[in-house]
């Protein structure tokens, strides 16, 4: 259950970042990033 929830949150964050023109972070595609890296980027950009 936890992995499924984590996957859904990760997908939502990726979708939001893509909609705002962010396709890569530190040279990596968004789908290559860990959940922590995605949350960090999301928090820094949209807080």
PyMOL Python script that loads the backbone (N, CA, C, O; Angstrom):
from pymol import cmd

cmd.read_pdbstr("""\
ATOM      1  N   UNK A   1       0.828  -1.197   0.000  1.00  0.00           N
ATOM      2  CA  UNK A   1       0.000   0.000   0.000  1.00  0.00           C
ATOM      3  C   UNK A   1       0.870   1.258   0.000  1.00  0.00           C
ATOM      4  O   UNK A   1       0.591   2.202  -0.739  1.00  0.00           O
ATOM      5  N   UNK A   2       1.912   1.279   0.815  1.00  0.00           N
ATOM      6  CA  UNK A   2       2.786   2.444   0.911  1.00  0.00           C
ATOM      7  C   UNK A   2       3.466   2.738  -0.427  1.00  0.00           C
ATOM      8  O   UNK A   2       3.553   3.896  -0.836  1.00  0.00           O
ATOM      9  N   UNK A   3       3.945   1.706  -1.106  1.00  0.00           N
ATOM     10  CA  UNK A   3       4.621   1.901  -2.392  1.00  0.00           C
ATOM     11  C   UNK A   3       3.643   2.441  -3.431  1.00  0.00           C
ATOM     12  O   UNK A   3       4.013   3.257  -4.275  1.00  0.00           O
ATOM     13  N   UNK A   4       2.407   1.986  -3.367  1.00  0.00           N
ATOM     14  CA  UNK A   4       1.390   2.444  -4.307  1.00  0.00           C
ATOM     15  C   UNK A   4       1.080   3.930  -4.080  1.00  0.00           C
ATOM     16  O   UNK A   4       0.949   4.693  -5.038  1.00  0.00           O
ATOM     17  N   UNK A   5       0.965   4.331  -2.824  1.00  0.00           N
ATOM     18  CA  UNK A   5       0.714   5.740  -2.500  1.00  0.00           C
ATOM     19  C   UNK A   5       1.886   6.595  -2.931  1.00  0.00           C
ATOM     20  O   UNK A   5       1.695   7.680  -3.481  1.00  0.00           O
ATOM     21  N   UNK A   6       3.094   6.123  -2.687  1.00  0.00           N
ATOM     22  CA  UNK A   6       4.303   6.847  -3.066  1.00  0.00           C
ATOM     23  C   UNK A   6       4.347   7.042  -4.578  1.00  0.00           C
ATOM     24  O   UNK A   6       4.724   8.110  -5.060  1.00  0.00           O
ATOM     25  N   UNK A   7       3.968   6.025  -5.309  1.00  0.00           N
ATOM     26  CA  UNK A   7       3.955   6.103  -6.766  1.00  0.00           C
ATOM     27  C   UNK A   7       2.948   7.138  -7.257  1.00  0.00           C
ATOM     28  O   UNK A   7       3.232   7.878  -8.198  1.00  0.00           O
ATOM     29  N   UNK A   8       1.788   7.196  -6.635  1.00  0.00           N
ATOM     30  CA  UNK A   8       0.764   8.162  -7.027  1.00  0.00           C
ATOM     31  C   UNK A   8       1.217   9.588  -6.748  1.00  0.00           C
ATOM     32  O   UNK A   8       1.004  10.480  -7.568  1.00  0.00           O
ATOM     33  N   UNK A   9       1.835   9.805  -5.605  1.00  0.00           N
ATOM     34  CA  UNK A   9       2.334  11.133  -5.249  1.00  0.00           C
ATOM     35  C   UNK A   9       3.433  11.536  -6.220  1.00  0.00           C
ATOM     36  O   UNK A   9       3.471  12.677  -6.682  1.00  0.00           O
ATOM     37  N   UNK A  10       4.316  10.615  -6.526  1.00  0.00           N
ATOM     38  CA  UNK A  10       5.414  10.884  -7.457  1.00  0.00           C
ATOM     39  C   UNK A  10       4.860  11.273  -8.833  1.00  0.00           C
ATOM     40  O   UNK A  10       5.352  12.213  -9.459  1.00  0.00           O
ATOM     41  N   UNK A  11       3.856  10.562  -9.293  1.00  0.00           N
ATOM     42  CA  UNK A  11       3.248  10.873 -10.592  1.00  0.00           C
ATOM     43  C   UNK A  11       2.611  12.263 -10.594  1.00  0.00           C
ATOM     44  O   UNK A  11       2.726  12.994 -11.578  1.00  0.00           O
ATOM     45  N   UNK A  12       1.945  12.631  -9.508  1.00  0.00           N
ATOM     46  CA  UNK A  12       1.313  13.953  -9.415  1.00  0.00           C
ATOM     47  C   UNK A  12       2.361  15.060  -9.446  1.00  0.00           C
ATOM     48  O   UNK A  12       2.175  16.078 -10.112  1.00  0.00           O
ATOM     49  N   UNK A  13       3.452  14.861  -8.731  1.00  0.00           N
ATOM     50  CA  UNK A  13       4.516  15.873  -8.703  1.00  0.00           C
ATOM     51  C   UNK A  13       5.144  16.007 -10.087  1.00  0.00           C
ATOM     52  O   UNK A  13       5.374  17.119 -10.563  1.00  0.00           O
ATOM     53  N   UNK A  14       5.420  14.879 -10.730  1.00  0.00           N
ATOM     54  CA  UNK A  14       6.010  14.908 -12.071  1.00  0.00           C
ATOM     55  C   UNK A  14       5.075  15.633 -13.028  1.00  0.00           C
ATOM     56  O   UNK A  14       5.523  16.464 -13.818  1.00  0.00           O
ATOM     57  N   UNK A  15       3.801  15.335 -12.967  1.00  0.00           N
ATOM     58  CA  UNK A  15       2.826  15.987 -13.842  1.00  0.00           C
ATOM     59  C   UNK A  15       2.827  17.497 -13.624  1.00  0.00           C
ATOM     60  O   UNK A  15       2.813  18.267 -14.584  1.00  0.00           O
ATOM     61  N   UNK A  16       2.844  17.916 -12.365  1.00  0.00           N
ATOM     62  CA  UNK A  16       2.840  19.348 -12.040  1.00  0.00           C
ATOM     63  C   UNK A  16       4.101  20.029 -12.559  1.00  0.00           C
ATOM     64  O   UNK A  16       4.028  21.113 -13.138  1.00  0.00           O
ATOM     65  N   UNK A  17       5.247  19.404 -12.358  1.00  0.00           N
ATOM     66  CA  UNK A  17       6.506  19.986 -12.830  1.00  0.00           C
ATOM     67  C   UNK A  17       6.517  20.080 -14.356  1.00  0.00           C
ATOM     68  O   UNK A  17       6.952  21.089 -14.911  1.00  0.00           O
ATOM     69  N   UNK A  18       6.041  19.037 -15.037  1.00  0.00           N
ATOM     70  CA  UNK A  18       5.992  19.051 -16.505  1.00  0.00           C
ATOM     71  C   UNK A  18       5.083  20.162 -17.008  1.00  0.00           C
ATOM     72  O   UNK A  18       5.412  20.846 -17.977  1.00  0.00           O
ATOM     73  N   UNK A  19       3.943  20.343 -16.355  1.00  0.00           N
ATOM     74  CA  UNK A  19       3.005  21.397 -16.754  1.00  0.00           C
ATOM     75  C   UNK A  19       3.610  22.788 -16.603  1.00  0.00           C
ATOM     76  O   UNK A  19       3.189  23.737 -17.265  1.00  0.00           O
ATOM     77  N   UNK A  20       4.606  22.896 -15.721  1.00  0.00           N
ATOM     78  CA  UNK A  20       5.258  24.176 -15.488  1.00  0.00           C
ATOM     79  C   UNK A  20       6.602  24.292 -16.202  1.00  0.00           C
ATOM     80  O   UNK A  20       7.418  25.154 -15.873  1.00  0.00           O
ATOM     81  N   UNK A  21       6.823  23.415 -17.183  1.00  0.00           N
ATOM     82  CA  UNK A  21       7.998  23.528 -18.031  1.00  0.00           C
ATOM     83  C   UNK A  21       9.286  22.975 -17.456  1.00  0.00           C
ATOM     84  O   UNK A  21      10.361  23.259 -17.985  1.00  0.00           O
ATOM     85  N   UNK A  22       9.211  22.209 -16.407  1.00  0.00           N
ATOM     86  CA  UNK A  22      10.419  21.612 -15.831  1.00  0.00           C
ATOM     87  C   UNK A  22      10.491  20.163 -16.306  1.00  0.00           C
ATOM     88  O   UNK A  22       9.628  19.349 -15.978  1.00  0.00           O
ATOM     89  N   UNK A  23      11.536  19.851 -17.088  1.00  0.00           N
ATOM     90  CA  UNK A  23      11.663  18.529 -17.669  1.00  0.00           C
ATOM     91  C   UNK A  23      12.845  17.746 -17.111  1.00  0.00           C
ATOM     92  O   UNK A  23      12.867  16.516 -17.157  1.00  0.00           O
ATOM     93  N   UNK A  24      13.824  18.470 -16.584  1.00  0.00           N
ATOM     94  CA  UNK A  24      15.007  17.833 -16.016  1.00  0.00           C
ATOM     95  C   UNK A  24      15.415  18.559 -14.738  1.00  0.00           C
ATOM     96  O   UNK A  24      15.167  19.754 -14.582  1.00  0.00           O
ATOM     97  N   UNK A  25      16.038  17.825 -13.835  1.00  0.00           N
ATOM     98  CA  UNK A  25      16.592  18.395 -12.610  1.00  0.00           C
ATOM     99  C   UNK A  25      17.999  17.831 -12.470  1.00  0.00           C
ATOM    100  O   UNK A  25      18.193  16.616 -12.438  1.00  0.00           O
ATOM    101  N   UNK A  26      18.965  18.717 -12.388  1.00  0.00           N
ATOM    102  CA  UNK A  26      20.374  18.310 -12.282  1.00  0.00           C
ATOM    103  C   UNK A  26      20.771  17.326 -13.381  1.00  0.00           C
ATOM    104  O   UNK A  26      21.507  16.373 -13.128  1.00  0.00           O
ATOM    105  N   UNK A  27      20.281  17.558 -14.604  1.00  0.00           N
ATOM    106  CA  UNK A  27      20.641  16.731 -15.740  1.00  0.00           C
ATOM    107  C   UNK A  27      19.925  15.403 -15.825  1.00  0.00           C
ATOM    108  O   UNK A  27      20.227  14.605 -16.713  1.00  0.00           O
ATOM    109  N   UNK A  28      18.985  15.137 -14.930  1.00  0.00           N
ATOM    110  CA  UNK A  28      18.255  13.874 -14.942  1.00  0.00           C
ATOM    111  C   UNK A  28      16.807  14.112 -15.351  1.00  0.00           C
ATOM    112  O   UNK A  28      16.212  15.130 -14.998  1.00  0.00           O
ATOM    113  N   UNK A  29      16.250  13.172 -16.091  1.00  0.00           N
ATOM    114  CA  UNK A  29      14.828  13.214 -16.405  1.00  0.00           C
ATOM    115  C   UNK A  29      14.045  13.068 -15.097  1.00  0.00           C
ATOM    116  O   UNK A  29      14.523  12.431 -14.158  1.00  0.00           O
ATOM    117  N   UNK A  30      12.864  13.645 -15.034  1.00  0.00           N
ATOM    118  CA  UNK A  30      12.072  13.591 -13.807  1.00  0.00           C
ATOM    119  C   UNK A  30      11.791  12.162 -13.354  1.00  0.00           C
ATOM    120  O   UNK A  30      11.791  11.876 -12.157  1.00  0.00           O
ATOM    121  N   UNK A  31      11.553  11.264 -14.310  1.00  0.00           N
ATOM    122  CA  UNK A  31      11.240   9.878 -13.967  1.00  0.00           C
ATOM    123  C   UNK A  31      12.435   9.128 -13.376  1.00  0.00           C
ATOM    124  O   UNK A  31      12.260   8.065 -12.780  1.00  0.00           O
ATOM    125  N   UNK A  32      13.640   9.666 -13.533  1.00  0.00           N
ATOM    126  CA  UNK A  32      14.839   9.036 -12.982  1.00  0.00           C
ATOM    127  C   UNK A  32      15.090   9.448 -11.529  1.00  0.00           C
ATOM    128  O   UNK A  32      15.898   8.829 -10.837  1.00  0.00           O
ATOM    129  N   UNK A  33      14.404  10.482 -11.075  1.00  0.00           N
ATOM    130  CA  UNK A  33      14.643  10.999  -9.728  1.00  0.00           C
ATOM    131  C   UNK A  33      13.925  10.176  -8.666  1.00  0.00           C
ATOM    132  O   UNK A  33      12.897   9.549  -8.924  1.00  0.00           O
ATOM    133  N   UNK A  34      14.492  10.195  -7.471  1.00  0.00           N
ATOM    134  CA  UNK A  34      13.832   9.546  -6.341  1.00  0.00           C
ATOM    135  C   UNK A  34      12.680  10.428  -5.857  1.00  0.00           C
ATOM    136  O   UNK A  34      12.594  11.603  -6.212  1.00  0.00           O
ATOM    137  N   UNK A  35      11.823   9.861  -5.063  1.00  0.00           N
ATOM    138  CA  UNK A  35      10.705  10.635  -4.509  1.00  0.00           C
ATOM    139  C   UNK A  35      11.226  11.818  -3.700  1.00  0.00           C
ATOM    140  O   UNK A  35      10.660  12.910  -3.752  1.00  0.00           O
ATOM    141  N   UNK A  36      12.301  11.599  -2.956  1.00  0.00           N
ATOM    142  CA  UNK A  36      12.879  12.674  -2.149  1.00  0.00           C
ATOM    143  C   UNK A  36      13.349  13.833  -3.030  1.00  0.00           C
ATOM    144  O   UNK A  36      13.082  14.995  -2.724  1.00  0.00           O
ATOM    145  N   UNK A  37      14.041  13.520  -4.113  1.00  0.00           N
ATOM    146  CA  UNK A  37      14.533  14.561  -5.014  1.00  0.00           C
ATOM    147  C   UNK A  37      13.389  15.342  -5.647  1.00  0.00           C
ATOM    148  O   UNK A  37      13.467  16.562  -5.793  1.00  0.00           O
ATOM    149  N   UNK A  38      12.318  14.628  -6.026  1.00  0.00           N
ATOM    150  CA  UNK A  38      11.161  15.295  -6.603  1.00  0.00           C
ATOM    151  C   UNK A  38      10.486  16.221  -5.598  1.00  0.00           C
ATOM    152  O   UNK A  38      10.140  17.356  -5.924  1.00  0.00           O
ATOM    153  N   UNK A  39      10.304  15.731  -4.380  1.00  0.00           N
ATOM    154  CA  UNK A  39       9.668  16.543  -3.338  1.00  0.00           C
ATOM    155  C   UNK A  39      10.506  17.782  -3.041  1.00  0.00           C
ATOM    156  O   UNK A  39       9.965  18.870  -2.844  1.00  0.00           O
ATOM    157  N   UNK A  40      11.807  17.619  -3.008  1.00  0.00           N
ATOM    158  CA  UNK A  40      12.706  18.732  -2.747  1.00  0.00           C
ATOM    159  C   UNK A  40      12.565  19.786  -3.847  1.00  0.00           C
ATOM    160  O   UNK A  40      12.442  20.973  -3.544  1.00  0.00           O
ATOM    161  N   UNK A  41      12.582  19.384  -5.090  1.00  0.00           N
ATOM    162  CA  UNK A  41      12.445  20.314  -6.214  1.00  0.00           C
ATOM    163  C   UNK A  41      11.090  21.012  -6.178  1.00  0.00           C
ATOM    164  O   UNK A  41      11.006  22.227  -6.360  1.00  0.00           O
ATOM    165  N   UNK A  42      10.050  20.254  -5.948  1.00  0.00           N
ATOM    166  CA  UNK A  42       8.683  20.786  -5.887  1.00  0.00           C
ATOM    167  C   UNK A  42       8.570  21.816  -4.766  1.00  0.00           C
ATOM    168  O   UNK A  42       8.008  22.894  -4.960  1.00  0.00           O
ATOM    169  N   UNK A  43       9.101  21.483  -3.608  1.00  0.00           N
ATOM    170  CA  UNK A  43       9.023  22.378  -2.447  1.00  0.00           C
ATOM    171  C   UNK A  43       9.796  23.663  -2.682  1.00  0.00           C
ATOM    172  O   UNK A  43       9.316  24.741  -2.332  1.00  0.00           O
ATOM    173  N   UNK A  44      10.973  23.574  -3.262  1.00  0.00           N
ATOM    174  CA  UNK A  44      11.796  24.741  -3.519  1.00  0.00           C
ATOM    175  C   UNK A  44      11.149  25.661  -4.549  1.00  0.00           C
ATOM    176  O   UNK A  44      11.183  26.882  -4.393  1.00  0.00           O
ATOM    177  N   UNK A  45      10.564  25.095  -5.591  1.00  0.00           N
ATOM    178  CA  UNK A  45       9.982  25.886  -6.676  1.00  0.00           C
ATOM    179  C   UNK A  45       8.622  26.483  -6.332  1.00  0.00           C
ATOM    180  O   UNK A  45       8.303  27.585  -6.778  1.00  0.00           O
ATOM    181  N   UNK A  46       7.825  25.780  -5.555  1.00  0.00           N
ATOM    182  CA  UNK A  46       6.423  26.186  -5.378  1.00  0.00           C
ATOM    183  C   UNK A  46       6.017  26.444  -3.945  1.00  0.00           C
ATOM    184  O   UNK A  46       4.839  26.332  -3.605  1.00  0.00           O
ATOM    185  N   UNK A  47       6.937  26.775  -3.128  1.00  0.00           N
ATOM    186  CA  UNK A  47       6.631  27.082  -1.737  1.00  0.00           C
ATOM    187  C   UNK A  47       6.466  28.539  -1.541  1.00  0.00           C
ATOM    188  O   UNK A  47       6.203  28.986  -0.424  1.00  0.00           O
TER     189      UNK A  47
END
""", "prot")
cmd.dss("prot")
cmd.show_as("cartoon", "prot")
cmd.util.cbc("prot")
cmd.orient("prot")
